[in-house]
Structure formats: structure tokens, C-alpha cells
Amino acid sequence: MRVSDFDYELPSELIAQAPPAERGSSRLLLVDRAREALAHATIADLPRLLRRGDLLVVNDTRVFPARLLGRRTPSGGAVECLLLERLDAERWDALVHPGQKLRPGAGLVFEAPDARLRAEVLERRFYGRRVIRLVAEAGGDVETAIDRLGHVPLPPYIKRPDRESDRDRYQTVFARVRGSVAAPTAGLHFTDALLVSLEEAGVERAAITLHVGYGTFKPVRTEVVEEHRVDAERYRIDEAAAAAITRARAEGRRVITVGTTTTRALETTVRAGDGRVEPGEGVTSLFIYPGFDFRVVGALLTNFHLPRSSLLMLVSALAGRERILAAYREAVARGYRFYSYGDAMLIL
């Protein structure tokens, strides 16, 4: 299967550079597989589009301000650091720039009037990746200092600096467990009022956690789809969520995932659990592309994804490549907003 088969034309002006003025006002493109039809709606229409008894599974990960701007010591040269994952009390996996100048032993400092962090490069990895030691000044709390100094790590296709408002808008209303460097963006459309309306319509909800890593933006560099590898991400499914999913499956009710992250976590755990969704923690590097056998997910709410991306391949696996590409052409023609702060698609 060729990566070029998942390409499409997207005018740059359709790439959303900011969230809609009001959360919960996004447009929604409905892809109805049973009727072989497309329909246009809004995210507020979800309660009438879903069925009583459907189980909606969301990702409750929380984005932290992982982008640090500072200087090298003692030279004073500018440096940027994206914290990817905390390895232990002091060590972090990080992406640094300029990578070629930051060898093991290099010192970094990040500071503001009310916070200061010092870092040392411990280990050099690939593509600008480093293991660093990060310590707060005077023995303070590292995460508190990160919250004061850090910037929201907006995706690379958003061509503007982050704003204070992004701390709220690049976060779902059900975000709970700190750990992501990118938002599970399908969840950004929900408001508290919409969640209440869904509950009143008889739609059940469960939450799992998958911490979204920088690999979500990793391009597919191969020419053949099957040769691509997806970066690993950590997930956790608690007992309540596992029980809710198990009940829905046993009763023949639809399990509808909110986002590709939730999809990958559920389809990973059901394979690890020999057909069952068990509570526990795990790591997924599952790459879903056409021909994949979905065992849990019956429908999907998602955003619009980049051309030639692994996420576009995932939605194509669920709905069919030709159907998805036709839907994307329709979305472009109708002026839908694309990517993280863009509009949504519901595949039923």
C-alpha cells in the first residue's frame, strides 16, 4: 500500500490557527457508512446523532506547558526545550534546539521573576532528542516551575506563538491526568453542557488515559505504508472504564471513541487481553491502517488529519480510503477548518 494513496489537496487558509470563538460551536461532517452518505451538522447535534445506549469513550489526559525557552550556560545562547516524558524524579526525555550544540554536559537555564529551572544534558539521542536532568532553583517543585515558565506546545502547523488563552482552549473540559505534550483534539469540541445533553439522551460515557506524545506529529517518511513505525505512548484503563466497555460489548451496544488516541488504546488492550478489555497500564505502538480488524471500536469522532499521515490512515481503516478521501474533498469544498483547532468528523 502506497503512502501517496493517502494524499489530498488542502488550501493553507483552511488550517485553523486558533480555536473557534466559542467552544462547542464547531461544524461536524457526518460519514454514515450504512447509508453511504455524508451530512453536515454541528457538534451540538451529537445527542440526536447518537443512540441511547451508545458508550462514548474519551481520553482524560491533561496537556502540560512542556515548551521551555531559555539560554545555554555559560555562553548565553538561546535554547528551546520540549519536555516529552518524565523518566524519574529529575530526568526527562526532551527534544532540544539547537541540538547539534547541546552535547552531554551542556548546561541550560530557564527563568522568570518567580521561577527558575536548571538543566544538564545527560545523554544524546537521535533527531535532537536528549535525556536531561531538570532541577528547580533552591529545591523548589519542578512541575510548579514548569507551569510558571512553560509555554503550551502548539502543533507545528499553527504558525503563531502560544497565548494565555491556549492554556484553556488547548485542553479538554474532562482533562484530568497530567502528561501530554499534545491535546487529544477530538475532545476539544465538548462543553460541560454538551456532556449533560448526551447523558440526558442516554449516551453513556467512560474515560481512559493515553498521554499523547510528540510522535503524533511524526511524518510518514516511508513510501510503503506497512514500513512505517508509530512511536510508543503510555495508556491506562481503570476498572470502571474497563467494566463499562465490557458491558457495552456484551450487550451489543456501540463503543464510540473520541479521537484516534482512544481508538489505539482500546484496540491495543483488547489484543493484549485475549479479546477482553482489562483494567491496567500499558504502552501502545499500534499502527492502524486499511485492512485492520477493529474489535472494540464501532464508531469514531475525530478531527481532520494531515495528508499522508498515520492518523488519516487510521480513519481510512475504519471507513474506507475512498470514502474518507471523498469526505475530505467535501470538507475542503465547504470550507471546514482542519487539524487541531479545526472542525470534527463523526464516522458512524
N, C-alpha and C positions, 0 to 999 in steps of 0.2 A: 504494500500500500504506500503510495507516494505522499509526502508531506504537502507537495504542491496541490494535491486534490482538496486541500482544506484552506485554500486561499480565497479571498474576496476583496472587492474594492470598497474602501471606506474613506469618504472625504474627511479631511482632518478637522473640519469645523464641527463634526458630529461627535468628536471625542470630548466628553464632558470634563470641563476644567474645574467645576465647582458643583456642589450638591444642588438640587432644586431649592427654590426659595423656602419651601415648606416640606418638612419630612412627611412622607406618606402621600405625596402628590404625583409620584412617578407614573408614567404610562406603562402599560402591560400588554405584551403581544402574546396571545394565546395560541399555542400549537396543539390542535386537537387531532391526535393520531387516529382515533376511531373514525372520526368524520372526514379525515383527510382535508382539514380546513384550518384557516387562520382567522383570528378575530382580534379586534382591537378593544382594549378596556383600560382600566386604571388599577393600581394596586389596591385601591379601596373596594374594588369589586370582588376581591378574593372570597369573602364569605358566601357570595352567591355562586361562585365558580367551583368551589369545593363542595364535597358531600358530607352530610352528617356521618360521623364515624371515621372520617379520614384522620390519620395521625400525621401531624406536621412536626418534623424533627429539625431543630435549629442548632446552630453552633454558638455556645455561650462564651467563647474565648474573648479576651479583652486585649485590645491593642495598647502597647505602652510607647511612650515617646522615645523611640530607640535610636534616633539620629542625633549624634553629638557633634558639635562644631567647636574646634579648639585649635591648639598650636602644639608644635613639637618643642621639646626642651633638649638642649638649651638654645637651639637655632631660632625659634620663634616662628617658623614657617607654618602656614595654615594647614590644618588636617581635618578630615572628616571621618567619622567612625559610625558605622551602623551595627548596633548590637543585635546579634542573631539569636543567641541562646546562652543562657546561664549554665555553666558547666558545674560549678560548685560555689562556695561562699565568695571567692574572689575571681575565679577565672571565667572568661566569656569567650564564645566563638563570635568573631566580629569580621566585618568587611571594612577595610580601611582604604583611604585615599590621601596622598599618593602612595600606592602600595609598594612601588619599587624602592622607595626611600625609607620604608619602615621595616627594618630588619630586627631580629631578636636583640633585645637590649635597648631599643629605642624608647624614649620617654615621651609621654603626651600629657597635656593638661587641658581640662575643660572647666571654665569658671564663669560665675556671675556674682553679683554682690552678695547673694545669700546662699551660694553653694559652690563647691569646688571638688572636682574629681581628678585623681592622678591615675595614669595608666602606664603599663610597661608591656611591650611586645615580648611574648614568651616563645612563640612558635610560628614559623612561616608555613602557610599552606598554599593553595592554588587560587588563581583568579582574584588576588587581593585579600583572600581570607587569612586571618591571623587568630591565634589564641592570645588574649591579653589578660593581664591582671588589672583589676579596676578597684580602687580604694578611695573612699570618701575622706576628705580632709578632717583631721582631728578625730578620727574614729567614728564619724557620723554614719548614718544609714545610707547605703549605696542607692537603693531604689528611690528613696526620698530625693536624693540629689539628682538622680536621673529624671525624675518627674519635674524638677525645677529647671534643669538645664536642657533637657531633651526637646527635640522637635518631632512632630508627627511624621512618620516615614511615608509620605505620599508616594504613590506609584510613579515610575519614571516617565509615563506619558502625560502626567499632569505637570504642565510647564509653568509653574509658579511656585514661589515659596509657600510654606505652610502658614496658616493663620491660626489665631487663637480659637476661632470657631471650629476648626478642623478637629480639635480635641473632643468636641461633642459629636460633630456630624460624621467623622470617620470612625464611628463607634456605634454598635447596635444598641437598641434600648434594653436588650437582655444580656449584654456583655457582663461577665461576672468573674472569669478566671484569667488573670493577667498572664500574658505570654506570647502574643502575636506581634509580628512586625508588619502585618498587612491585615486589613479587615476582611472578614467573610462577607463580601459586599452584597450578596443577595439579601442578607439580613438588614441592611441599612434602610430598606424601604418601610420597615414595620414601625408603627407607633403603638403606644400603650392602648389607645382607643381601638386600633385595628385588632390587636390581640384580644381585647374584650369582645369585640364583634365576632371574631372567629370562634371564641369559646361559646358565645350565645348561639351560634349557628351549629353547635355540636361538633366542631372540629377540635380534636384533642391535640395537645402539644407536649413534646418531650425535648429535653436539651442534652446534648453531648458536648464534649470539648475537643477541638482539634486546634492546636496552635499553628497558625499559618506562618510559614517561613518565607524567606526571600526567594526560594525556589519557585514560588507561584508565578514569578515573572520570568523564569528561565526560558529562553527561546529554544525551540526545537532546532538543533543545529545539524541534524542528520537529514538525508534526503529520503530515507525509508522510515516510515512511522515506527515499525517494530524495533528499530535500533535505538530509539530514544530511551532515556532513563529519567525517571521522576525523582526529585530529591525527597528524602525521608522527612516525615513530620509526625510529631507525637500526638496521640489522642487518648481520651479517657471516656469511658461509658459507665455511668453509675448504675446502681441496682434498679432505681426507679425507671430510668430510661430503658434499660435492657428489658425490664418486665413489660413496659408499655409497648415496646416494639414486638416482643414475643406474643403478647395478647392480640395485637392488631393482625399479625401474620396468621395466627391460629384461627382467627375469626374471619379471615378473608378480606380485611379492610385495607385500604390503600395506605402505604407508607410514602409520604411526600417529603422529600428532603429539601431544605432551604440551602441551596448552594452546593458547589462541587466538593467543598471540603467535607461536608456532612456525608455526601454520597460516597466518597472514597473511604471514609472511616467505617461506615456501615458495611460496605461491600468487602472491606478487609476483614473485619471482625467475624463476619458470618463464615468466611473461609477458614479462619483460624479456629472457629468454634465448631467445625464439622457440621455446618448448616444451621447453627444456633447463634443468636446474638447474646453473648455473655458479658456480664459486667467486668470491668478491669481496664488496664492501661496497655497501650501497645504503640507500635511505630508502623506507619504505612508508607510504602513507596509504590503503591499500586498505580499502574498506568492503564487507564480505561480508554479504549478506542474501539471503533466499529468491529463487531464480532464478539464483544464482551457479553457474558451471560449474567444479567442482573438478577440477583437472588433475593434482594430486600426491597430495593427502590422501585416504586411503581409510577412515580411522577416526580417532577423537579421544578422548583422555582429557581431561576438563575439570572444573572446579568448577561449582557452581550460581551463576547470574548474576542481577543486579538486574532487576526488571521494567522493560520498555520500554527496555532498554539495547542498545547496538550489539553487545555480546557475546552476548546472548540471541538476537539476530537472526542472528549467525554460526552458532551451533549449530543454529538452526532451518533455516538454509540447507542444512546437511548432513543433518539427519534429518527435516525437515519440521516446520512450525509446529505442527500439531495433535498430532503425536506427541510433540514436546518439551513442549508445554503439559500434555499428559496425564501425561507423566513427572514434571513438576514438581508436579502435583496429587498424584500418588502419593508423591513425596518429602515433601511437606508432611504428608500424612496419616500417613506412617510416622515423622515426626519427624526427618528428616535435618537436618543442620546446613548452613547456607547461607553462601556468599561465601568470602572469602579463607582463613579458618581452618576452613572447613566441610568437608563430605564431597565425594565425587567422583562423576562420571558417566562411563561408558565407552560411546561410540557405535560399534557395530560394523556 
